[in-house]
Amino acid sequence: MRGGKALLSFGGEEEREGEELFKIKKPSFNEVTFRIQKKDSVLPAQTETEESKKICQSEPGTGKTKGTCEEEEEKEDESYSSLSEDDNSSDSENESSSPQRRKDLPPGSIPSAASIDAARRKRHLARTRANYLPLDVSKSHQVSQRRENSDLESEDESDMKNLDFVPKMRTLRQRMTEHMVPVGDESSEDEAQMKWEEQQIKKAVKLSQETYDGVSVHKSRPAKPKFDPSVSLPPVNLEIVKKRLTERITSLQDVHRAHQREYEKYMEDIESSKMTVQELEKSSDAAMNYKFYRAMKIYVENLINCLNEKLKDINDVELAVHVLLQQRARRVLERRQDELKNESAYIQHLTSGNDKPTNGGLEGDEKTQLWEMCEHRRTRRRQARECSGEADHHEGMSSDDELTPTEATEFQKSKDNVLEDSRKIFEDVHADFCDIRKILLKFQEWKEKFPDSYCDAYISFCLPKLLNPLIRVQLINWNPLEQTCTELEEMPWFRTIEEFSDAKNVSESKRDDDPDQEVLPRVIGKTILPKITAFVENMWDPLSTSQTKNLVQLCRNIFEKKALSKSDCSRGKEDLVNMVVLRMKKSVEEDVFIPLYPKSAVEDKSSPCSKFQERRFWSAVKLLSNVLLWDGIVQEDTVRDLGLSKLLNRYLLLNLLNTPPGLDNIEKCKKVVACLPERWLQDLKSGSTLPELRNFCQHLLQCARALLKNNHSNETKEVLLLLVKVKALHIVEDFIEKHKLEHLESIIGK
């Protein structure tokens, strides 16, 4: 290159005339050029710089030193920024050279013009077929025809997209190069042209060398890491291996057990899901379920409204019956107290020496008539006992609760009217709302179809209160104090509720604790026990043996035979027992009266004083027997205090001490001992008796001494037998030993 406008050629001068010349013109930056940029043909500036360095070092015939190359690299860096646009085209042409040709060329050699022209044509052909030029020519046949067709279209589109209509912004290096080189200096311009051409040639040579080196390095890379024998391994023996195997087996067993448990859980979930699906399939008819619940809701609302309307009439009828019974009981009690006062006053006047009482005595026809009626009732009861053959009876032990014919007729008439009113309460009501059986059938249907919602609604807790008015209507004519009353077990409502509570036709989701089993106990606790408590408070006469026996038997049946719910019946039972104790205390304080007369007044058994005293004693014995019947229902300490401490020691024992020893005294003592519960005497220690019976035992001992002194051996033996029954064995042993009655030692073992 000798002139400023000389062209660069890669062949000799002899070949210039017959070959095409490779001409590169310096681009003008003052004109707007339109170029198509290729995405894959641009090389980074840093790569070109490194390639130029390698080319400088690898050229053997240039004669340039290392310093010259460095200077040239600096100049190349300055001029590279200004010529970057032409670099793109030249780089892409250099990169399009075949890898096979690059391998054939020795390092540092410059390709001929024919090679460059062939590479250009091949690059142009590759562009028309694909969007890239493969490095390995041998694999170029794998590009499919479909890819070639699509690449032609995408190239045109990318060329259109990458058209630049204005020159790009120049970098700082380009601007510096422009200022350093004057525009009008042709020599400087030629020198820059030469330098640029040399850079492009060096880049082409360097690119081919780098490709060759990269392929050889990639092929020589080792596939596997080498084993380093210098690394030492820990010592291994049989125990360590055995231990590790054992640990491994244990770990696997634990994992197996965990998987087994998880499997069992999954199986249970599957079974539960199947059951749930079956239940949901059975209850899938939502419309029918809604219809049933809707009908049940309407029925319950109507039932409650009906009972609320009838509740006032039920209360009125029940109150009327209770008032009648209470009036009759109060009339009998007042008459008995009046007769006791009048008879006591009459006997007191007789003992004072007057044949007839004066002030405060029986005066007037009314009191005389009352006395005659009382004697007439006694005579009638005595005749009835003689006809029935009842010999073991004493005057005063019978219950004087008879009414006059007029009073009995009036009472029965009033009672019939009330019962007639009670039958009219539900005359205008449909049977579905007043018949307990039909009502329970409705709820039983609910329980069979939907047991879960039935339990969630707590129907078993609501039924006792719901059935309370209907049961009270059926109990209008029920009197637990009368022996002729119908027992609870025989009443229709009782049998119906019992069948409902014991029903076993529960659905598949049957519960172990069926709440309906508590319906009957709750009914008894909420309805029956309060009614019995009202009878005890207002109508029960503790002096009446028949009433007491009926009441005690009823309470035993309820408390012992029927399994009552503790939560619901404890309150009712406690109220009933407290009322029984209160009534017995009142009777002991008001109804017990045993007068004390001189011996001369009571020696004659036919005298009014003796008869009156005997009647009052036997009346107190009857009350003692009635009180002791409550053993097992009322607390034992309360019964012993009322029966033994108050009745026996305070009233009866005084009369026994004033009674001369004999058959009458022994008969009274036998009756007292017969009233004592056997359970009290079974748990006593050997040779001792109850603390409340010590005074009574001393009285029996005195009677035995007096009878033995009078040579009544049979009577003495009977008294000793009474001491043995009350477990006063020490007293009997001492008495036999003291009086040398060895023939009576056999009675101790009885």
Summary of the structure (lengths in Angstrom):
residues: 750
radius of gyration: 65.1
end to end distance: 160.6
largest distance: 194.5
contacts: 1972
relative contact order: 0.04
helix: 70%
strand: 0%
